Amino acid sequence: MAKKRAKRSEWITIKEDETVAEAYERLLAEGWQVIGRREEPVFIEEDGEQKWLRQNIQFHVKMNSQV
């Protein structure tokens, strides 16, 4: 039976109640290395119209091998 490979990287979403800087520091403290970032708008439908609600921000991370 073949061995499963460990995930090399993943996308982690920033919590709604934390800033980008706080999330970055938290990820570094947990042993992650940030290798990318993406943002996607989140919309809600109100009265038949789409309205912007917030930005969904994610960091692309991999486990830091030096930790």
Backbone as ProteinMPNN parsed JSONL, in Angstrom:
{"seq_chain_A": "MAKKRAKRSEWITIKEDETVAEAYERLLAEGWQVIGRREEPVFIEEDGEQKWLRQNIQFHVKMNSQV", "coords_chain_A": {"N_chain_A": [[0.843, -1.182, 0.0], [0.551, 2.198, -0.833], [2.224, 4.998, 0.645], [0.734, 7.843, 2.175], [1.286, 11.155, 1.203], [2.423, 13.903, 3.085], [0.702, 17.007, 3.413], [1.975, 19.597, 1.494], [1.513, 22.313, 1.324], [-0.999, 24.768, 2.181], [-4.095, 26.687, 2.152], [-4.952, 29.206, 4.384], [-7.53, 30.806, 6.026], [-7.996, 34.127, 7.134], [-9.168, 35.067, 10.306], [-12.297, 36.682, 11.047], [-12.204, 38.547, 13.126], [-9.596, 39.442, 13.388], [-6.637, 41.291, 12.466], [-4.723, 41.62, 9.401], [-1.998, 41.733, 9.998], [-1.961, 40.629, 12.611], [-2.844, 38.023, 12.051], [-0.77, 37.152, 10.4], [1.428, 37.173, 12.189], [0.481, 35.265, 14.018], [0.446, 32.944, 12.438], [3.193, 32.665, 11.86], [4.141, 32.194, 14.449], [2.999, 29.724, 14.898], [4.539, 28.137, 13.364], [4.355, 28.222, 10.594], [5.229, 29.121, 7.218], [4.701, 31.871, 5.271], [3.764, 31.926, 1.924], [2.257, 33.098, 0.023], [-0.635, 35.135, -0.859], [-4.138, 35.787, -1.055], [-7.105, 37.536, -2.011], [-10.621, 37.703, -1.82], [-13.709, 39.091, -2.716], [-16.637, 39.261, -0.619], [-20.022, 39.001, -1.027], [-23.41, 40.022, -0.287], [-26.894, 39.451, -0.851], [-29.225, 41.932, -1.109], [-32.333, 43.296, -1.128], [-32.653, 42.432, -3.774], [-30.291, 43.21, -4.93], [-26.753, 42.867, -5.24], [-24.528, 43.433, -2.642], [-21.442, 44.617, -1.378], [-19.845, 42.948, 1.285], [-17.528, 42.183, 2.814], [-13.939, 41.553, 2.672], [-12.53, 38.433, 1.925], [-9.721, 37.108, 3.132], [-6.872, 35.169, 2.498], [-3.998, 33.288, 3.432], [-1.394, 31.647, 1.741], [0.32, 28.949, 2.851], [3.149, 27.083, 4.099], [4.607, 24.448, 6.027], [7.172, 25.479, 8.117], [10.381, 24.354, 7.813], [12.477, 24.784, 9.52], [11.587, 24.992, 12.078]], "CA_chain_A": [[0.0, 0.0, 0.0], [1.349, 3.408, -0.957], [2.149, 5.937, 1.767], [0.159, 9.146, 1.863], [2.201, 12.28, 1.368], [1.963, 15.007, 3.931], [0.404, 18.213, 2.648], [3.125, 20.502, 1.408], [1.056, 23.675, 1.579], [-2.446, 24.915, 2.252], [-4.614, 28.042, 2.267], [-5.547, 29.446, 5.694], [-8.336, 32.025, 6.014], [-7.849, 35.027, 8.268], [-10.395, 35.178, 11.095], [-12.953, 37.97, 10.863], [-11.916, 39.483, 14.208], [-8.168, 39.741, 13.498], [-6.066, 42.05, 11.36], [-3.782, 40.869, 8.574], [-0.737, 41.649, 10.754], [-2.152, 39.671, 13.696], [-2.901, 36.686, 11.46], [0.583, 36.838, 9.938], [2.225, 36.853, 13.38], [-0.03, 34.001, 14.564], [0.908, 31.853, 11.572], [4.63, 32.503, 12.088], [4.313, 31.598, 15.78], [2.573, 28.32, 14.799], [5.522, 27.404, 12.572], [4.065, 28.292, 9.164], [5.936, 30.107, 6.399], [3.75, 32.426, 4.311], [4.335, 31.939, 0.576], [1.351, 33.793, -0.882], [-1.826, 35.733, -0.276], [-5.182, 36.112, -2.021], [-8.289, 38.185, -1.458], [-11.833, 37.542, -2.61], [-14.802, 39.846, -2.106], [-17.81, 38.517, -0.17], [-21.206, 39.809, -1.271], [-24.712, 39.549, 0.178], [-27.968, 39.972, -1.685], [-30.123, 42.765, -0.326], [-33.337, 43.936, -2.002], [-32.408, 42.035, -5.158], [-28.993, 43.712, -5.393], [-25.578, 42.365, -4.528], [-23.773, 44.486, -1.968], [-20.18, 44.155, -0.813], [-19.898, 42.748, 2.727], [-16.163, 42.22, 3.347], [-12.938, 40.823, 1.901], [-12.079, 37.157, 2.472], [-8.277, 37.098, 2.911], [-6.249, 33.888, 2.81], [-2.558, 33.146, 3.243], [-0.891, 30.354, 1.273], [1.382, 28.666, 3.802], [3.735, 25.759, 4.192], [5.251, 24.265, 7.329], [8.554, 25.914, 8.135], [11.223, 23.186, 8.145], [13.461, 25.165, 10.518], [10.984, 25.004, 13.411]], "C_chain_A": [[0.89, 1.249, 0.0], [1.147, 4.317, 0.247], [1.518, 7.238, 1.298], [1.213, 10.214, 2.111], [1.59, 13.309, 2.3], [1.688, 16.214, 3.039], [1.609, 19.129, 2.655], [2.732, 21.944, 1.713], [-0.466, 23.686, 1.65], [-2.815, 26.39, 2.351], [-5.295, 28.171, 3.62], [-6.249, 30.802, 5.653], [-8.114, 32.822, 7.292], [-9.195, 35.119, 8.978], [-10.978, 36.58, 10.95], [-12.564, 39.004, 11.92], [-10.428, 39.785, 14.382], [-7.684, 40.499, 12.272], [-5.126, 41.144, 10.56], [-2.461, 40.68, 9.319], [-0.836, 40.643, 11.898], [-2.165, 38.235, 13.169], [-1.515, 36.236, 11.009], [1.468, 36.416, 11.111], [1.79, 35.527, 13.997], [0.475, 32.812, 13.753], [2.406, 31.601, 11.753], [4.894, 31.817, 13.418], [3.938, 30.117, 15.777], [3.516, 27.491, 13.93], [5.274, 27.386, 11.08], [4.957, 29.324, 8.493], [4.946, 30.572, 5.334], [4.423, 32.512, 2.949], [3.423, 32.625, -0.434], [0.142, 34.334, -0.145], [-2.836, 35.955, -1.38], [-6.365, 36.717, -1.279], [-9.452, 37.962, -2.404], [-12.944, 38.345, -1.937], [-15.951, 38.916, -1.719], [-19.007, 39.464, -0.309], [-22.419, 39.185, -0.602], [-25.767, 40.127, -0.76], [-28.97, 40.672, -0.787], [-31.051, 43.503, -1.274], [-33.075, 43.644, -3.474], [-31.089, 42.519, -5.728], [-27.867, 43.084, -4.584], [-24.823, 43.544, -3.935], [-22.539, 43.859, -1.337], [-20.316, 44.065, 0.696], [-18.512, 42.903, 3.351], [-15.226, 41.519, 2.367], [-12.604, 39.531, 2.643], [-10.592, 37.047, 2.118], [-7.715, 35.761, 3.359], [-4.746, 33.981, 2.574], [-2.272, 31.748, 2.739], [0.345, 30.069, 2.111], [1.933, 27.26, 3.622], [4.443, 25.67, 5.54], [6.716, 24.641, 7.207], [9.426, 24.749, 8.604], [12.255, 23.51, 9.216], [12.912, 25.132, 11.926], [11.021, 23.624, 14.006]], "O_chain_A": [[1.863, 1.329, 0.751], [0.051, 4.403, 0.8], [1.739, 7.68, 0.17], [1.936, 10.176, 3.107], [0.382, 13.543, 2.289], [2.365, 16.416, 2.03], [2.19, 19.402, 3.705], [3.513, 22.702, 2.288], [-1.13, 22.736, 1.234], [-1.959, 27.238, 2.602], [-6.13, 27.338, 3.973], [-5.648, 31.815, 5.294], [-8.051, 32.263, 8.387], [-10.237, 35.235, 8.333], [-10.243, 37.547, 10.753], [-12.589, 40.204, 11.649], [-10.031, 40.328, 15.412], [-8.242, 40.37, 11.183], [-4.784, 40.045, 10.995], [-1.871, 39.6, 9.28], [0.103, 39.883, 12.132], [-1.568, 37.342, 13.77], [-1.131, 35.084, 11.21], [2.176, 35.413, 11.028], [2.63, 34.749, 14.449], [0.882, 31.796, 14.315], [2.839, 30.45, 11.794], [5.768, 30.955, 13.512], [4.487, 29.337, 16.556], [3.321, 26.286, 13.775], [5.91, 26.616, 10.361], [5.39, 30.287, 9.127], [4.414, 29.757, 4.58], [5.503, 33.087, 2.813], [3.766, 32.728, -1.611], [-0.079, 34.036, 1.028], [-2.466, 36.272, -2.511], [-6.595, 36.452, -0.099], [-9.302, 38.022, -3.624], [-13.1, 38.285, -0.718], [-16.212, 37.918, -2.391], [-19.002, 40.576, 0.22], [-22.462, 37.976, -0.375], [-25.553, 41.165, -1.385], [-29.494, 40.092, 0.164], [-30.592, 44.257, -2.132], [-33.258, 44.515, -4.324], [-30.794, 42.265, -6.896], [-28.018, 42.807, -3.394], [-24.519, 44.519, -4.622], [-22.575, 42.736, -0.834], [-20.837, 44.983, 1.33], [-18.339, 43.663, 4.304], [-15.666, 40.963, 1.36], [-12.418, 39.543, 3.859], [-10.24, 36.909, 0.947], [-8.027, 35.273, 4.445], [-4.282, 34.653, 1.653], [-2.832, 30.773, 3.24], [1.305, 30.84, 2.095], [1.277, 26.376, 3.071], [4.827, 26.685, 6.121], [7.415, 24.178, 6.305], [9.211, 24.22, 9.694], [12.857, 22.592, 9.774], [13.677, 25.232, 12.885], [10.56, 23.423, 15.129]]}, "name": "protein", "num_of_chains": 1, "seq": "MAKKRAKRSEWITIKEDETVAEAYERLLAEGWQVIGRREEPVFIEEDGEQKWLRQNIQFHVKMNSQV"}
